[in-house]
């Protein structure tokens, strides 16, 4: 178990998952170093006894400074999916940074574990759910492709260089501070909710506190060494069920209307084609349509089978806890 005086490095430490992880590491008594960009919002970790290292995670000099003397690296950094973010930048953040950090860890004889936080997005749409850790890569966009590249490189490097590592692929993360699913929670307040397409809309969730608990377990559990884990609740849900659960909690019973996906797919493609060359964020993305039409369902039993991990939150209790946090902070 990580504890007092273990020196650790966290990339992406000011993100939603990163800030929860940093606070847990500090509570355990670890000596925490956080690798941040100059523009990162450090206020989310106000009061935490962390050491800041400023720079880009793909800059060799900055990585050398950040990794000096650390026994654990938690690599959570990611590039946003925005029109202004180039394909090259995605590759630098997801691939080059992984290479530099892992190589630095391999050169440290006292290094204990590299925890690489990837994404289930590297598997794309799940044609025959549920998918598991043996399912072939099938990334659908540059974010997912570069995430897959970084993950594959690390797995090969770790095996050949003797780097102690573990790869964690989170399902859809929700919980305090998250905004990615906020739009879905707000849909639960509507009287009529459009559901795009006619697929089941299978979706897999993980509460951020459960994700952090598993990341910490994977950092020291002997059976996690060299393994790949999909981190999610034991069962999947659907977009419709998410909206129904949150709606009932808010005292609303929304009606659902199915609408065909293809007009929105065409509109999304047109928006991207016009806006992206101008560096303008498109008002509609194809991936936003895909949110409703693609199935994301996983067999997450490997976590429990190898490490004995069990989630504290079910789908419903996690959703309700998140809804209450949103409401308390005036987001919902």
N, C-alpha and C positions, 0 to 999 in steps of 0.2 A: 504493500500500500504506500502511495506517495505520502510524504509527511514533512516534518520539520527539517528545514535546511536543504531539501531537494531543490536544486536549481533548475527551473523550467523556462522554456521559451514558448510563447503563444503568438502565432500570427493571426490576423483577423480578430484580435482581442476586443475591439470595440463594436463588433457586430453583435447581433442578438445572441447567438450561441456562444460567441467568444466572451462576451461580458459575463454571462452566467458561469462559464468555465473558469474564468479568471477569479471571480469571487469565491468559487468553491476551492480553488487551489490556494488562495490566500487564507481561507478559513482552515485549511489543513496545515497551514504553517509553512508552505513552500515559499521559496524565494522566486518570485515571479517576474519575468522580464517580458514586456509586451512590445512587439514589433509593429510600429504604426507609420502610416503615411503622414506627411505634414498636415494634410487636410482632415485627418481623422478627428472625430469628436471625443476627446478624452474625458469630457465631463461625465460620461456614462459610468466611469470608474472612479469618480471622486471619492476620496477617503480610503481607497484601497492602497495597500503598501506595495506598489509595483514600481519597477524600474522601466523607464521608457527608452526605446531605441527607435530613432526616427530615420526613415528611409524607405526605399522601395524593396520589396521582397525578392526582386530579380536583379538587384544590384549586388555584385560580388563583394564589394568592400563593406557595404552595410550588413550583408549576411555574415561576413567574417566577424564583425563586431557583435552582432546579435547572438551568435551561437557560441561565443567564447565561454567555455566552462560549464555549459548546460548539460544535464544528464537526460533530459526529456525535451522533445520538440512536439508541440501540438500545432499542426499546420491546418488552419481553418481559412486562410485568406482566399478571397475570390474576387473576380472582376464582375461588375454589374452588367446586366443585359441592357445596355442603352445604346442609342444610335451613335453617340459620340465615342463609344468604346470600340476601338478597331480590333480586327481579328488578331493582329500582331500583339496587341496589348493583352488580349485574352490568353494567347500562348505564353507570353512572358510571365503572367501571374499564375497560370495553372500548371505550366510545364517547366519553364526555366527556374522558377523559384523552388519548385520541388527538387529539381536536380541539385541546385546549390545547397539547399538546406540538408538534403540527404547525404550529399558528399561531405559536408562539414561534420555531420554526425558520425559518419563512418571513420573519420580521421581521429575521433576522440575515443581512446581505449576504455574510458569509463562511461561511455554513453550507454543508456539503458533502453530507451525505446522512442521510435518515431511514430507518432499517431497521425495518420493522414486522413483528414475528413474530406471525403469526396461527395458523391451524390448518386441517388438511384437514377437520375436523369441519364447516366451513361448507358442505360438499357433502353431508353426511348419508350415507345409505345409497346405494351406487353400484349403480344398477339394471343398467347395461350397462358392466361394467368392461372396460378400465381408464378412469378419468376423467382429465381433464387440466385445464390452466389455463383452457380455454374452456368447461368443464362448468358448467351453471347452478347457482346457489346453491340449496341444499335443506336448511337447518339443521333439526335435529330437537328442540332444546330451547333454553332461554333462554340458556345459555352460548354455544351455537353461533349463535343468532340475533343476540346482541349482538356477538359476534366478527365476524359477517358485516356488521353495521351499521357497525362501526368501520372495517373494511377497505374497504367501499364508499365511505364518506365520505372516507377518505384518498385513495383513487384519484381521486375526483372533485376534491377540493381540490388535490391535487398537480398535476393537469393544468391547472387554472384559475389557481392562485396561483404556479405556477412552482417549487413545492417539489421539490427533488431527493429522490426516495424510491424504495424497493424494498419489495415485500411478499414475505415468505417464509412458506409454509405447511408446517410440519413434519408428517411422518407420525408414527407411534407412536414416541416417543422412549424409548430405553433406554440403560443405561450406568451408570457409577459414581454412586451417590447416588439413583438413581431407585427409587421404591417403587410406581409405578403398575402395572408389570408383574410385581412381585415375587410376587403371588398366582399368576400363571401359571407362574412358575418353580417355585414350591412344589408346584403340581399335578403337575409332572414327577416328583416323588418318590413319588406315590401308586401303589398297585398297580392301581387301576381309576380311570379318569378319565371323568367324565360330560361329554359334548359336547351342548350344548343346541341343539335344532333340527336341521334337515336340510340347511341351506345349506352351501356350500363353506367358509364362514368365512374368506374371503380377508382377509389382513392385510398392512399395509405398515409396514416398520420403518425407522428411521434411528438409528444410534448417535450419542450426544450429541457425541462428538468430531468426527464428520463434519458434524453439524449446525452446530456452532460454526465449523468451517473454512469452511463455505459461507456462513454469515452474514458472516464477515469478508471473504470474497471479494466478496460482493454489495455490501458497503459501499464498495468502490472500483472494481470492474470497470466500465468504460464501457458495456458492453453490458447490464449489469444495470439501468441507470438507467431508472426508470419502469416496470419490469417486475414481473410476478407469477410466482413460482416455487413449484411443489410440490417439497419437499425430502424425498427418500426414496431407499432403495436402488434399483438398476436394476430389480430383480424383486420381486414380492410373494411372500408365503408364506401359510401357513394357521395357524390356532391349533393344529391337530393337529400340523403339522410343527414348530412352535415347541416344543411339549411333547415330541415325540419327540427332537428335537435335544438339548434340555437333559437329558432323561431318560437318553439314551445316554451323555452326558458324565458323569452322576452314577452310572452303572452300573445304571440301572433301565430296564426295558422295560414301560411301562404298557400296560394294555389299555383300549380305549375303548368306551364304551357310549353310544349315542345315546338321548336322552330328548326328548320333545316340549316345545316352547317355551311353548305357550299357557297351561298351568297356572301357569308361573312368571311369565308376563306379567301374568296376572290377579292373582296374589299380590303382585307388585311394585306394581301400580297401587293395590291395596288398602292396602298398607303406606304408600305415599306419601300417599294420601288421608287416612289417620289420623294419620300422624306429622308431616307438614310443617306443618300449622296450629299444632302444639304446639312447633315448633322442634326436634323430635327427629329425629336422623338415622335414616332408615328402614333396617331390617335387610336389605331387598331392594329394589333399584331396577329399573325397567324398562330403564334403560341398561346395567345389568350383564347382563341377559339379552341385550340387543342386542349386547353385546360378542361373543357367540358366533353370533348369527344374521344380523348385517349384514355385507355385503361391503365392504371398504375396499381397493381396488386402484387404482393410479395409474400413469399414464405419466409418468415423471420425466425423460425425455430432454431436456427444455428446459434443465435445468441444465448438462448436458454440451455441448449444442449451442451455447448462447450464451456460456458462460463457460469451457468446457473442464474443468469440475469432475468429479473422479472420487472416489468413496468409498474410504476406506482399508479399511473393514470390509464384508465380505459379510454376508448374513443369518446364516450359520452362525458365522463368526469373531466377529461382534459379539455373538451370543447366548452363545457360549462365554466370551468375555472378561467379559461381564456376570455370567454364572454364577460365574466364578472370583472376581470382586470381591465378590459376595454371600457366597460361601462363606468368603472370607478375613475378612470383617467379621462373620461369625456370623449373617447373615441367612438363610442357606439351609442 
